[in-house]
């Protein structure tokens, strides 16, 4: 394994003066695995986003399609649809 110095993190005044670079798919799998410890956590795969509802500046729910239309309400919504996220575009283009 090759190592290279990206930056000098030892000068940071923090408990953990380093970063870890992880492929997105591995990070997402890790987040889902950890979140499953939370009793009310629900994970939905392969949903086509139709619209979002906002409460102030936060996403409060989604209307998605997977065999039919489904409304999902959530205190936390994570969009894992990449750099050109449709959810991000919907949220920033609509008014609060």
TIVO-2410 file (N, C-alpha, C; in nm, 3 decimals):
# residues 96
REC num residu      c1      c2      c3 atome chaine
REC   1      X   0.085  -0.117   0.000     N      A
REC   1      X   0.000   0.000   0.000    CA      A
REC   1      X   0.090   0.124   0.000     C      A
REC   2      X   0.060   0.216  -0.088     N      A
REC   2      X   0.135   0.341  -0.095    CA      A
REC   2      X   0.071   0.447  -0.006     C      A
REC   3      X   0.155   0.524   0.061     N      A
REC   3      X   0.107   0.633   0.146    CA      A
REC   3      X   0.166   0.763   0.093     C      A
REC   4      X   0.090   0.869   0.101     N      A
REC   4      X   0.142   1.000   0.065    CA      A
REC   4      X   0.083   1.104   0.159     C      A
REC   5      X   0.153   1.212   0.175     N      A
REC   5      X   0.110   1.317   0.266    CA      A
REC   5      X   0.020   1.415   0.192     C      A
REC   6      X  -0.104   1.426   0.235     N      A
REC   6      X  -0.200   1.516   0.174    CA      A
REC   6      X  -0.194   1.653   0.239     C      A
REC   7      X  -0.177   1.656   0.371     N      A
REC   7      X  -0.173   1.781   0.447    CA      A
REC   7      X  -0.111   1.753   0.584     C      A
REC   8      X  -0.074   1.858   0.654     N      A
REC   8      X  -0.013   1.845   0.786    CA      A
REC   8      X  -0.120   1.860   0.893     C      A
REC   9      X  -0.190   1.752   0.925     N      A
REC   9      X  -0.299   1.756   1.021    CA      A
REC   9      X  -0.252   1.755   1.166     C      A
REC  10      X  -0.126   1.725   1.190     N      A
REC  10      X  -0.079   1.720   1.329    CA      A
REC  10      X  -0.082   1.857   1.397     C      A
REC  11      X  -0.096   1.963   1.320     N      A
REC  11      X  -0.103   2.096   1.377    CA      A
REC  11      X  -0.244   2.136   1.420     C      A
REC  12      X  -0.341   2.057   1.387     N      A
REC  12      X  -0.479   2.085   1.427    CA      A
REC  12      X  -0.495   2.060   1.577     C      A
REC  13      X  -0.563   2.149   1.642     N      A
REC  13      X  -0.589   2.134   1.786    CA      A
REC  13      X  -0.722   2.060   1.804     C      A
REC  14      X  -0.719   1.932   1.777     N      A
REC  14      X  -0.837   1.848   1.786    CA      A
REC  14      X  -0.798   1.711   1.841     C      A
REC  15      X  -0.893   1.641   1.893     N      A
REC  15      X  -0.867   1.510   1.952    CA      A
REC  15      X  -0.817   1.410   1.847     C      A
REC  16      X  -0.869   1.420   1.725     N      A
REC  16      X  -0.832   1.327   1.618    CA      A
REC  16      X  -0.777   1.407   1.499     C      A
REC  17      X  -0.648   1.436   1.498     N      A
REC  17      X  -0.590   1.521   1.394    CA      A
REC  17      X  -0.557   1.444   1.265     C      A
REC  18      X  -0.660   1.384   1.204     N      A
REC  18      X  -0.639   1.312   1.078    CA      A
REC  18      X  -0.772   1.302   1.005     C      A
REC  19      X  -0.767   1.260   0.881     N      A
REC  19      X  -0.887   1.233   0.804    CA      A
REC  19      X  -0.874   1.096   0.742     C      A
REC  20      X  -0.984   1.041   0.700     N      A
REC  20      X  -0.984   0.912   0.632    CA      A
REC  20      X  -1.059   0.929   0.501     C      A
REC  21      X  -1.001   0.882   0.394     N      A
REC  21      X  -1.067   0.885   0.264    CA      A
REC  21      X  -1.127   0.747   0.240     C      A
REC  22      X  -1.260   0.744   0.219     N      A
REC  22      X  -1.332   0.618   0.204    CA      A
REC  22      X  -1.416   0.627   0.078     C      A
REC  23      X  -1.418   0.522  -0.005     N      A
REC  23      X  -1.506   0.523  -0.122    CA      A
REC  23      X  -1.651   0.543  -0.079     C      A
REC  24      X  -1.728   0.616  -0.159     N      A
REC  24      X  -1.865   0.652  -0.122    CA      A
REC  24      X  -1.950   0.528  -0.092     C      A
REC  25      X  -1.939   0.424  -0.173     N      A
REC  25      X  -2.022   0.305  -0.151    CA      A
REC  25      X  -1.991   0.240  -0.017     C      A
REC  26      X  -1.864   0.235   0.022     N      A
REC  26      X  -1.826   0.178   0.151    CA      A
REC  26      X  -1.875   0.265   0.265     C      A
REC  27      X  -1.866   0.397   0.250     N      A
REC  27      X  -1.912   0.488   0.354    CA      A
REC  27      X  -2.063   0.476   0.373     C      A
REC  28      X  -2.136   0.469   0.264     N      A
REC  28      X  -2.281   0.456   0.273    CA      A
REC  28      X  -2.320   0.326   0.342     C      A
REC  29      X  -2.251   0.216   0.309     N      A
REC  29      X  -2.278   0.088   0.375    CA      A
REC  29      X  -2.251   0.098   0.525     C      A
REC  30      X  -2.144   0.167   0.562     N      A
REC  30      X  -2.110   0.187   0.703    CA      A
REC  30      X  -2.219   0.266   0.775     C      A
REC  31      X  -2.264   0.376   0.714     N      A
REC  31      X  -2.367   0.461   0.775    CA      A
REC  31      X  -2.496   0.381   0.795     C      A
REC  32      X  -2.537   0.305   0.696     N      A
REC  32      X  -2.660   0.225   0.706    CA      A
REC  32      X  -2.646   0.121   0.817     C      A
REC  33      X  -2.531   0.054   0.822     N      A
REC  33      X  -2.509  -0.048   0.925    CA      A
REC  33      X  -2.518   0.013   1.066     C      A
REC  34      X  -2.457   0.128   1.085     N      A
REC  34      X  -2.462   0.194   1.216    CA      A
REC  34      X  -2.603   0.245   1.248     C      A
REC  35      X  -2.671   0.300   1.149     N      A
REC  35      X  -2.804   0.357   1.171    CA      A
REC  35      X  -2.907   0.249   1.204     C      A
REC  36      X  -2.885   0.128   1.158     N      A
REC  36      X  -2.980   0.019   1.187    CA      A
REC  36      X  -2.989  -0.012   1.335     C      A
REC  37      X  -2.898   0.040   1.415     N      A
REC  37      X  -2.905   0.023   1.560    CA      A
REC  37      X  -3.016   0.109   1.620     C      A
REC  38      X  -3.061   0.209   1.545     N      A
REC  38      X  -3.165   0.300   1.591    CA      A
REC  38      X  -3.301   0.236   1.560     C      A
REC  39      X  -3.385   0.215   1.661     N      A
REC  39      X  -3.511   0.142   1.640    CA      A
REC  39      X  -3.600   0.197   1.530     C      A
REC  40      X  -3.610   0.329   1.513     N      A
REC  40      X  -3.701   0.386   1.413    CA      A
REC  40      X  -3.636   0.408   1.276     C      A
REC  41      X  -3.513   0.366   1.260     N      A
REC  41      X  -3.443   0.386   1.133    CA      A
REC  41      X  -3.505   0.298   1.024     C      A
REC  42      X  -3.524   0.357   0.908     N      A
REC  42      X  -3.573   0.284   0.791    CA      A
REC  42      X  -3.486   0.318   0.671     C      A
REC  43      X  -3.448   0.218   0.597     N      A
REC  43      X  -3.365   0.237   0.479    CA      A
REC  43      X  -3.447   0.198   0.357     C      A
REC  44      X  -3.452   0.284   0.258     N      A
REC  44      X  -3.527   0.257   0.135    CA      A
REC  44      X  -3.431   0.257   0.017     C      A
REC  45      X  -3.422   0.148  -0.053     N      A
REC  45      X  -3.335   0.136  -0.169    CA      A
REC  45      X  -3.410   0.175  -0.296     C      A
REC  46      X  -3.339   0.229  -0.389     N      A
REC  46      X  -3.385   0.251  -0.526    CA      A
REC  46      X  -3.523   0.315  -0.535     C      A
REC  47      X  -3.535   0.431  -0.476     N      A
REC  47      X  -3.659   0.508  -0.484    CA      A
REC  47      X  -3.640   0.620  -0.583     C      A
REC  48      X  -3.736   0.641  -0.667     N      A
REC  48      X  -3.732   0.754  -0.760    CA      A
REC  48      X  -3.799   0.873  -0.691     C      A
REC  49      X  -3.724   0.976  -0.667     N      A
REC  49      X  -3.775   1.094  -0.599    CA      A
REC  49      X  -3.871   1.169  -0.690     C      A
REC  50      X  -3.989   1.199  -0.639     N      A
REC  50      X  -4.088   1.275  -0.716    CA      A
REC  50      X  -4.097   1.418  -0.666     C      A
REC  51      X  -4.095   1.438  -0.535     N      A
REC  51      X  -4.098   1.573  -0.478    CA      A
REC  51      X  -4.053   1.566  -0.333     C      A
REC  52      X  -4.029   1.681  -0.274     N      A
REC  52      X  -3.991   1.685  -0.133    CA      A
REC  52      X  -4.076   1.790  -0.063     C      A
REC  53      X  -4.093   1.772   0.067     N      A
REC  53      X  -4.162   1.874   0.146    CA      A
REC  53      X  -4.062   1.927   0.246     C      A
REC  54      X  -4.068   2.056   0.272     N      A
REC  54      X  -3.972   2.118   0.361    CA      A
REC  54      X  -4.043   2.181   0.479     C      A
REC  55      X  -3.975   2.179   0.591     N      A
REC  55      X  -4.020   2.250   0.710    CA      A
REC  55      X  -3.905   2.343   0.744     C      A
REC  56      X  -3.925   2.469   0.722     N      A
REC  56      X  -3.819   2.569   0.728    CA      A
REC  56      X  -3.715   2.532   0.622     C      A
REC  57      X  -3.590   2.516   0.662     N      A
REC  57      X  -3.485   2.484   0.564    CA      A
REC  57      X  -3.453   2.336   0.559     C      A
REC  58      X  -3.534   2.251   0.625     N      A
REC  58      X  -3.503   2.109   0.634    CA      A
REC  58      X  -3.602   2.027   0.553     C      A
REC  59      X  -3.555   1.916   0.499     N      A
REC  59      X  -3.642   1.823   0.429    CA      A
REC  59      X  -3.723   1.749   0.534     C      A
REC  60      X  -3.854   1.755   0.525     N      A
REC  60      X  -3.942   1.692   0.623    CA      A
REC  60      X  -4.006   1.564   0.568     C      A
REC  61      X  -3.995   1.543   0.439     N      A
REC  61      X  -4.053   1.424   0.380    CA      A
REC  61      X  -4.030   1.419   0.231     C      A
REC  62      X  -4.064   1.305   0.174     N      A
REC  62      X  -4.043   1.282   0.032    CA      A
REC  62      X  -4.163   1.211  -0.027     C      A
REC  63      X  -4.185   1.233  -0.153     N      A
REC  63      X  -4.280   1.154  -0.229    CA      A
REC  63      X  -4.195   1.077  -0.328     C      A
REC  64      X  -4.197   0.944  -0.318     N      A
REC  64      X  -4.111   0.863  -0.403    CA      A
REC  64      X  -4.194   0.760  -0.476     C      A
REC  65      X  -4.131   0.700  -0.575     N      A
REC  65      X  -4.199   0.598  -0.653    CA      A
REC  65      X  -4.113   0.472  -0.656     C      A
REC  66      X  -4.174   0.361  -0.623     N      A
REC  66      X  -4.113   0.229  -0.633    CA      A
REC  66      X  -4.228   0.131  -0.642     C      A
REC  67      X  -4.280   0.112  -0.763     N      A
REC  67      X  -4.398   0.029  -0.782    CA      A
REC  67      X  -4.527   0.105  -0.762     C      A
REC  68      X  -4.523   0.220  -0.702     N      A
REC  68      X  -4.636   0.307  -0.674    CA      A
REC  68      X  -4.584   0.428  -0.599     C      A
REC  69      X  -4.668   0.527  -0.578     N      A
REC  69      X  -4.625   0.645  -0.505    CA      A
REC  69      X  -4.629   0.619  -0.355     C      A
REC  70      X  -4.524   0.665  -0.286     N      A
REC  70      X  -4.513   0.648  -0.142    CA      A
REC  70      X  -4.471   0.780  -0.080     C      A
REC  71      X  -4.542   0.820   0.026     N      A
REC  71      X  -4.502   0.939   0.099    CA      A
REC  71      X  -4.421   0.895   0.221     C      A
REC  72      X  -4.304   0.954   0.238     N      A
REC  72      X  -4.217   0.923   0.350    CA      A
REC  72      X  -4.195   1.050   0.430     C      A
REC  73      X  -4.221   1.046   0.559     N      A
REC  73      X  -4.195   1.158   0.650    CA      A
REC  73      X  -4.074   1.120   0.733     C      A
REC  74      X  -3.985   1.214   0.754     N      A
REC  74      X  -3.863   1.182   0.829    CA      A
REC  74      X  -3.806   1.306   0.896     C      A
REC  75      X  -3.745   1.285   1.013     N      A
REC  75      X  -3.674   1.391   1.082    CA      A
REC  75      X  -3.539   1.416   1.018     C      A
REC  76      X  -3.485   1.314   0.952     N      A
REC  76      X  -3.357   1.324   0.883    CA      A
REC  76      X  -3.369   1.250   0.752     C      A
REC  77      X  -3.331   1.315   0.644     N      A
REC  77      X  -3.332   1.253   0.512    CA      A
REC  77      X  -3.193   1.264   0.455     C      A
REC  78      X  -3.137   1.152   0.409     N      A
REC  78      X  -3.005   1.150   0.347    CA      A
REC  78      X  -3.022   1.110   0.201     C      A
REC  79      X  -2.979   1.197   0.113     N      A
REC  79      X  -2.984   1.166  -0.030    CA      A
REC  79      X  -2.848   1.112  -0.070     C      A
REC  80      X  -2.845   0.991  -0.120     N      A
REC  80      X  -2.720   0.929  -0.162    CA      A
REC  80      X  -2.720   0.910  -0.313     C      A
REC  81      X  -2.767   1.014  -0.382     N      A
REC  81      X  -2.779   1.002  -0.527    CA      A
REC  81      X  -2.670   1.078  -0.601     C      A
REC  82      X  -2.560   1.101  -0.536     N      A
REC  82      X  -2.442   1.151  -0.606    CA      A
REC  82      X  -2.427   1.301  -0.613     C      A
REC  83      X  -2.326   1.339  -0.688     N      A
REC  83      X  -2.284   1.478  -0.699    CA      A
REC  83      X  -2.393   1.569  -0.752     C      A
REC  84      X  -2.475   1.521  -0.843     N      A
REC  84      X  -2.581   1.602  -0.903    CA      A
REC  84      X  -2.716   1.560  -0.843     C      A
REC  85      X  -2.724   1.562  -0.710     N      A
REC  85      X  -2.838   1.514  -0.634    CA      A
REC  85      X  -2.968   1.582  -0.675     C      A
REC  86      X  -3.066   1.502  -0.708     N      A
REC  86      X  -3.199   1.556  -0.742    CA      A
REC  86      X  -3.265   1.615  -0.619     C      A
REC  87      X  -3.246   1.552  -0.503     N      A
REC  87      X  -3.304   1.605  -0.380    CA      A
REC  87      X  -3.246   1.741  -0.348     C      A
REC  88      X  -3.116   1.756  -0.358     N      A
REC  88      X  -3.053   1.886  -0.331    CA      A
REC  88      X  -3.108   1.992  -0.426     C      A
REC  89      X  -3.120   1.957  -0.552     N      A
REC  89      X  -3.173   2.053  -0.650    CA      A
REC  89      X  -3.317   2.091  -0.619     C      A
REC  90      X  -3.399   1.996  -0.580     N      A
REC  90      X  -3.539   2.025  -0.544    CA      A
REC  90      X  -3.546   2.116  -0.422     C      A
REC  91      X  -3.463   2.089  -0.323     N      A
REC  91      X  -3.466   2.168  -0.199    CA      A
REC  91      X  -3.417   2.309  -0.221     C      A
REC  92      X  -3.312   2.327  -0.295     N      A
REC  92      X  -3.256   2.461  -0.312    CA      A
REC  92      X  -3.332   2.544  -0.413     C      A
REC  93      X  -3.407   2.478  -0.502     N      A
REC  93      X  -3.479   2.554  -0.602    CA      A
REC  93      X  -3.619   2.594  -0.556     C      A
REC  94      X  -3.670   2.530  -0.450     N      A
REC  94      X  -3.803   2.566  -0.401    CA      A
REC  94      X  -3.792   2.654  -0.278     C      A
REC  95      X  -3.898   2.724  -0.249     N      A
REC  95      X  -3.897   2.813  -0.132    CA      A
REC  95      X  -3.922   2.734  -0.006     C      A
REC  96      X  -3.875   2.780   0.111     N      A
REC  96      X  -3.895   2.708   0.237    CA      A
REC  96      X  -4.040   2.704   0.280     C      A
***
